[in-house]
């Protein structure tokens, strides 16, 4: 039992709980009200990628699973979308950063762009399954990805700083 408690770093856990709280509050209280052309920017895929990139393939997906649970509660139209998507994005980021890219800002922005494209693509597929295909879906997906990218940069700084400590 003492080995488990030694491995559990309480300060790390509290830091990432605060990061999750701040990310969800920023998404729900600020970004949900900034809707040019009706498109809401998303920072949650970038946060999942950041934690996966800096904390690895174990802690990153667990963090993202919990964050996905709370994100699905706040987005009424999604039932289990973020619960399933965010841990996969975090695991993908952990794998790519472990073997293929460095853990610098521009590499993170590329990973963030990939996460946003995957999220947007899955949202388009979900909408296509419920409704019919429209070229507007593709335009909204592109605009959502591009509009989310500047806000995604904010998700890099806290996990990057904590990983150096």
C-alpha positions as CSV (number, residue, x, y, z in Angstrom):
1,X,0.0,0.0,0.0
2,X,2.9,2.4,0.7
3,X,4.3,1.8,-2.8
4,X,1.0,3.0,-4.3
5,X,1.0,6.1,-2.1
6,X,4.6,6.8,-3.0
7,X,3.8,6.5,-6.8
8,X,0.8,8.8,-6.4
9,X,2.2,12.3,-6.5
10,X,-0.5,14.4,-4.8
11,X,0.8,17.7,-6.0
12,X,0.8,16.5,-9.6
13,X,-2.7,15.2,-9.2
14,X,-3.9,18.5,-7.7
15,X,-2.1,20.5,-10.4
16,X,-3.9,18.6,-13.2
17,X,-7.2,18.8,-11.4
18,X,-6.8,22.6,-11.3
19,X,-5.8,22.5,-15.0
20,X,-8.9,20.5,-15.8
21,X,-11.1,22.9,-13.8
22,X,-9.6,25.9,-15.5
23,X,-9.9,24.4,-19.0
24,X,-13.5,23.4,-18.5
25,X,-14.4,26.8,-17.0
26,X,-12.6,28.6,-19.9
27,X,-14.5,26.4,-22.4
28,X,-17.9,26.8,-20.8
29,X,-17.8,30.3,-19.6
30,X,-15.7,32.2,-22.1
31,X,-15.4,30.2,-25.4
32,X,-19.1,29.2,-25.5
33,X,-20.0,32.8,-25.8
34,X,-17.5,33.7,-28.6
35,X,-19.4,32.3,-31.6
36,X,-18.7,34.1,-34.9
37,X,-20.9,32.6,-37.6
38,X,-22.3,30.2,-34.9
39,X,-19.1,28.2,-34.4
40,X,-17.8,27.6,-30.9
41,X,-14.1,27.2,-30.6
42,X,-12.9,24.1,-28.7
43,X,-9.9,23.9,-26.4
44,X,-10.5,20.5,-24.9
45,X,-8.9,18.4,-27.6
46,X,-5.7,20.5,-27.3
47,X,-5.8,20.1,-23.5
48,X,-6.0,16.4,-23.9
49,X,-3.1,16.4,-26.4
50,X,-1.0,18.5,-24.0
51,X,-1.5,16.2,-21.1
52,X,-0.9,13.2,-23.2
53,X,2.2,14.8,-24.7
54,X,3.8,15.7,-21.4
55,X,2.5,13.0,-19.0
56,X,2.6,9.9,-21.2
57,X,0.3,7.1,-22.1
58,X,-1.0,6.3,-18.6
59,X,-1.8,9.5,-16.8
60,X,-2.8,11.4,-20.0
61,X,-5.7,9.2,-21.1
62,X,-7.0,8.9,-17.5
63,X,-7.0,12.7,-17.1
64,X,-8.7,13.0,-20.5
65,X,-11.3,10.4,-19.6
66,X,-12.3,12.3,-16.6
67,X,-12.3,15.6,-18.5
68,X,-14.4,14.0,-21.2
69,X,-16.9,12.9,-18.7
70,X,-17.3,16.5,-17.4
71,X,-17.3,17.9,-20.9
72,X,-20.1,15.7,-22.0
73,X,-22.1,16.9,-19.1
74,X,-21.7,20.5,-20.2
75,X,-22.3,20.0,-23.9
76,X,-25.9,18.8,-24.0
77,X,-25.9,17.6,-27.6
78,X,-23.1,15.1,-26.9
79,X,-23.8,12.1,-24.8
80,X,-20.5,10.2,-24.8
81,X,-18.6,11.9,-27.6
82,X,-15.8,13.6,-25.5
83,X,-15.7,10.7,-23.1
84,X,-14.6,8.4,-25.9
85,X,-12.7,11.0,-28.0
86,X,-10.4,12.8,-25.5
87,X,-8.6,9.7,-24.1
88,X,-7.9,8.5,-27.7
89,X,-6.5,11.9,-28.6
90,X,-4.4,11.9,-25.5
91,X,-3.1,8.4,-26.2
92,X,-2.3,9.4,-29.7
93,X,-0.4,12.5,-28.5
94,X,1.5,10.4,-26.0
95,X,2.5,7.9,-28.7
96,X,3.6,10.5,-31.2
97,X,5.5,12.6,-28.7
98,X,7.3,9.5,-27.4
99,X,8.6,8.3,-30.7
100,X,8.3,10.9,-33.5
101,X,8.3,14.5,-32.3
102,X,9.8,16.6,-29.6
103,X,7.9,18.3,-26.8
104,X,8.2,21.9,-28.1
105,X,5.6,24.5,-28.8
106,X,5.4,24.1,-32.6
107,X,5.2,20.4,-32.3
108,X,2.4,20.8,-29.9
109,X,0.6,23.1,-32.2
110,X,0.8,20.5,-35.0
111,X,-0.6,17.9,-32.6
112,X,-3.3,20.3,-31.5
113,X,-4.2,20.9,-35.2
114,X,-4.4,17.2,-35.7
115,X,-6.6,16.8,-32.6
116,X,-8.9,19.6,-33.8
117,X,-9.2,18.1,-37.3
118,X,-10.1,14.7,-35.9
119,X,-12.6,16.2,-33.5
120,X,-14.2,18.3,-36.3
121,X,-14.2,15.3,-38.7
122,X,-16.0,13.2,-36.1
123,X,-18.5,15.9,-35.4
124,X,-19.2,16.1,-39.1
125,X,-19.6,12.4,-39.4
126,X,-22.0,12.4,-36.4
127,X,-24.1,15.2,-38.0
128,X,-24.1,13.4,-41.3
129,X,-25.3,10.2,-39.6
130,X,-28.3,12.1,-38.1
131,X,-29.0,14.4,-41.0
132,X,-28.0,14.7,-44.7
133,X,-24.7,15.8,-46.2
134,X,-24.2,19.4,-46.8
135,X,-21.1,21.4,-48.0
136,X,-21.8,23.7,-45.1
137,X,-20.7,21.0,-42.7
138,X,-17.3,21.0,-44.2
139,X,-17.1,24.8,-44.1
140,X,-18.2,24.8,-40.4
141,X,-15.6,22.1,-39.6
142,X,-12.8,24.0,-41.2
143,X,-13.8,27.3,-39.6
144,X,-14.1,25.6,-36.2
145,X,-10.7,24.1,-36.5
146,X,-9.1,27.4,-37.5
147,X,-11.0,29.4,-34.9
148,X,-10.0,26.9,-32.2
149,X,-6.3,26.9,-33.0
150,X,-5.3,30.2,-31.3
151,X,-7.1,29.3,-28.1
152,X,-5.4,25.9,-28.2
153,X,-2.0,27.5,-27.7
154,X,-3.1,28.3,-24.1
155,X,-3.3,24.6,-23.2
156,X,0.5,24.1,-23.8
157,X,2.0,26.3,-21.1
158,X,1.0,24.8,-17.8
159,X,1.7,21.1,-18.6
160,X,5.0,22.1,-20.3
161,X,6.1,24.0,-17.2
162,X,5.0,21.2,-14.8
163,X,6.8,18.5,-16.8
164,X,10.1,20.4,-16.4
165,X,9.8,20.5,-12.6
